[in-house]
Amino acid sequence: MKQLEPIIIRAGQPLTVASAEGSHIQIGNQKGVIHEITNSQQTEKILTTDFPDGHYTIVTLMDDEITSIQELTVLPLFTKQTREDYLRDIIQKIESVIDARLSGDESALAQMTVKGNTFTYESVAVLHQLRDKYQRELGSLIQKKRRAKGISSITNIKIRLTR
């Protein structure tokens, strides 16, 4: 059984699930199964327009044996995502691409996209540079928010010396 990286999508966004040909795919949670595919192709494209927002699990079965489990989060269509959350998501996705590259997991690497780009053929050094760029941007954004609140990176220390 393979535990795959979590997927976060908006309702209505197409979902691509990679599996072995002829496998059985179920998407659901403790309330029940919301989507099911029997005898699937190697990659299945699933329309999520009728998926309610929430947390789900994608289970892939082959001959009544679980081959992979993947978490799925469906976000509502009209919620605004802050720049900070957006940068954290991108950094997490780039790190998962780096992990897949280092482990040699080509099937997971093929279905990962960051800002609409697949980094299947990029070197690990380029991915590290990209991650560092986004981390610096996130750090400066957090620092800017803290300054706006009056929280400085320099803190005053008051010392009283007595004899």
Residue pairs with C-beta under 8 A, 6 or more apart in sequence:
1 66
1 67
1 68
1 69
2 67
2 68
2 69
3 68
3 69
3 70
4 68
4 69
4 70
4 108
5 70
5 96
5 100
5 108
5 112
6 70
6 71
6 72
6 73
7 15
7 58
7 70
7 71
7 72
7 73
8 72
8 73
8 75
8 89
9 15
9 48
9 72
9 73
9 74
9 75
10 74
10 75
10 76
10 77
11 48
11 49
11 51
11 52
11 53
11 74
11 75
11 76
11 77
12 47
12 48
12 49
12 77
13 48
14 45
14 46
14 47
14 48
15 45
15 46
15 47
15 48
15 72
16 43
16 44
16 45
16 46
16 111
17 25
17 40
17 43
17 44
17 46
17 58
17 60
17 70
17 111
18 42
18 43
18 107
18 108
18 110
18 111
19 25
19 40
19 42
19 43
19 44
19 60
19 62
19 67
19 68
20 42
20 60
20 62
20 67
21 40
21 41
21 42
22 39
22 40
22 62
23 40
23 60
23 61
23 62
23 67
24 36
24 37
24 38
24 39
24 40
24 60
24 61
24 62
25 35
25 36
25 37
25 40
25 44
25 58
25 59
25 60
25 61
26 33
26 35
26 36
26 37
26 58
26 59
26 61
27 33
27 34
27 35
27 36
27 46
27 56
27 57
27 58
27 59
27 72
28 34
28 35
28 56
28 57
28 59
29 54
29 55
29 56
29 57
34 51
34 52
34 56
35 46
35 51
37 44
37 46
43 111
48 74
51 74
52 74
53 74
53 75
53 76
54 73
54 74
55 71
55 72
55 73
55 74
56 71
56 72
56 73
56 74
57 69
57 70
57 71
57 72
58 68
58 69
58 70
58 71
58 72
59 66
59 68
59 69
60 66
60 67
60 68
60 69
60 70
61 67
75 81
81 89
83 141
84 138
84 141
84 142
84 145
87 134
87 137
87 138
87 141
88 138
90 114
90 115
90 134
91 131
91 134
91 135
91 138
93 112
93 113
93 114
94 114
94 119
94 127
94 130
94 131
94 134
95 131
96 112
97 109
97 112
97 114
97 119
97 127
98 124
98 127
98 128
98 131
100 108
100 109
100 112
101 109
101 124
101 127
102 124
109 119
109 120
110 118
110 120
112 118
112 119
119 126
119 127
143 153
146 152
146 153
